[in-house]
Amino acid sequence: MNVLLIGSGGREHAIARALSKSALLSRLYAAPGNPGVAEVAELARLDVSDHAAVAGFCAEKNIELVVVGPEQPLVEGLADSLRAKGVAVFGPSKAAARLEGSKGFVKDICRANAIPTADYERFANEEKALAYLREKGAPIVVKADGLAAGKGVVVAETLEEAEQAVADMFAGAFGKSGAEVVIEEKLEGEEASFFVLCDGTHALPFASAQDHKRVGDGDRGPNTGGMGAYSPAPCFTPEIEARVMREIVAPTLRAMREMGAPFQGVLFVGLMLTKDGPKLIEFNVRFGDPETQVLLPRLEDDLLELMLACARGALPERKIRFSPQTALAVVLATKNYPGTPLTGTEIKGLERAGEIAGVIVTHAGTRREGDKLVAAGGRALNVAALGATVRDAQALAYRGVDAIDWPDGFCRRDIGWRAIERER
């Protein structure tokens, strides 16, 4: 079959690489893609916000499945537009994508269905939000309700920091996404990411991972879109998985069905593992970035077959097969990230890194300028590796990192530190 992949980041390169291995695939197209995606797919010049243009491309190229990588097209209803034209889509409807598009919507579902999460209130009025903050005190978490490219969450350790976050959001720091805010208690514990495939009725556990959000070693500095990840997460035990499926995933999917918005695609469950058990931090309605870069190298099943089953409402009953090895990925970012990135700087040495057995280099924010590969965004590359242990995977991934010649880039040097401490 012919498949169209929507997106341009490291997640999409990892998905494209996995799809390209499928026996079901005839041709893979990607819009807009990136230089890494171009190695395994034919790039299409499409404005993905123009749903009619995407549907027209699908008709012209006989596309049988569209895989939507990023959240924005899903929240804008691309899946609905394509399904109306008879094209199968891996990804939820606009109504179901509210699980990521509105944090307040998710919190209300949790409250109505006794799903464990942080205590919260939501506000469309700045003065009322500030009064609630002063009543609760710090530490406390302030979130823009809508999509904010992973930057709309402030974990405030002081009341002043929380008040500033509220003021910034209502002042338009995140545009319409901050017109409403969610204020919630700060949960204590260890974070983990869990991914579940859904076909509208059934849910099938996919895999766990642990991300590193802070920009600096030792989890210091501002939050980012993610500086590295590893999978599986040792803290996410089979017992915790069973609780998450029972207490969080099942009631959420039931609630979405009951409101006429069954969820199809991948549900990313962001968790805090507290002393009282797993609690929901947030949902995403797509694969994570950089988590996808460590999930898919471990996958031993056919990704295209699984995505098609989700789109057709026919997930298998059996467990999905994964390698027992650990995958670990390091993000290489431009200097100044997560501030204004220094783009246009040349990156060399990718061939050297890719020649190291077990190392996988994924493009995220890169572009070609003639014969040169240059940085085009804050997070430019991911360097991943597989190993018998987290320590083995980490050592191999950093060998790959050190083979790359990019003076204007940087990375964290401690990805996987929590799991390595456990291995001791």
Secondary structure as GFF3:
##gff-version 3
##sequence-region A 1 424
A	DSSP	beta_strand	2	7	.	.	.	ID=ss1
A	DSSP	alpha_helix	10	19	.	.	.	ID=ss2
A	DSSP	beta_strand	27	32	.	.	.	ID=ss3
A	DSSP	three_ten_helix	37	39	.	.	.	ID=ss4
A	DSSP	beta_strand	42	43	.	.	.	ID=ss5
A	DSSP	alpha_helix	51	60	.	.	.	ID=ss6
A	DSSP	beta_strand	63	68	.	.	.	ID=ss7
A	DSSP	alpha_helix	71	75	.	.	.	ID=ss8
A	DSSP	alpha_helix	78	83	.	.	.	ID=ss9
A	DSSP	beta_strand	88	90	.	.	.	ID=ss10
A	DSSP	alpha_helix	98	101	.	.	.	ID=ss11
A	DSSP	alpha_helix	103	112	.	.	.	ID=ss12
A	DSSP	beta_strand	120	123	.	.	.	ID=ss13
A	DSSP	alpha_helix	126	136	.	.	.	ID=ss14
A	DSSP	beta_strand	140	144	.	.	.	ID=ss15
A	DSSP	beta_strand	153	156	.	.	.	ID=ss16
A	DSSP	alpha_helix	159	170	.	.	.	ID=ss17
A	DSSP	three_ten_helix	175	178	.	.	.	ID=ss18
A	DSSP	beta_strand	181	185	.	.	.	ID=ss19
A	DSSP	beta_strand	190	199	.	.	.	ID=ss20
A	DSSP	beta_strand	203	211	.	.	.	ID=ss21
A	DSSP	beta_strand	214	216	.	.	.	ID=ss22
A	DSSP	beta_strand	220	223	.	.	.	ID=ss23
A	DSSP	beta_strand	228	231	.	.	.	ID=ss24
A	DSSP	alpha_helix	238	244	.	.	.	ID=ss25
A	DSSP	pi_helix	245	249	.	.	.	ID=ss26
A	DSSP	alpha_helix	250	258	.	.	.	ID=ss27
A	DSSP	beta_strand	264	274	.	.	.	ID=ss28
A	DSSP	beta_strand	277	284	.	.	.	ID=ss29
A	DSSP	alpha_helix	292	295	.	.	.	ID=ss30
A	DSSP	three_ten_helix	296	298	.	.	.	ID=ss31
A	DSSP	alpha_helix	303	312	.	.	.	ID=ss32
A	DSSP	beta_strand	326	334	.	.	.	ID=ss33
A	DSSP	alpha_helix	350	354	.	.	.	ID=ss34
A	DSSP	beta_strand	359	363	.	.	.	ID=ss35
A	DSSP	beta_strand	366	369	.	.	.	ID=ss36
A	DSSP	beta_strand	372	375	.	.	.	ID=ss37
A	DSSP	beta_strand	379	387	.	.	.	ID=ss38
A	DSSP	alpha_helix	390	402	.	.	.	ID=ss39
A	DSSP	beta_strand	409	410	.	.	.	ID=ss40
A	DSSP	alpha_helix	417	423	.	.	.	ID=ss41
###
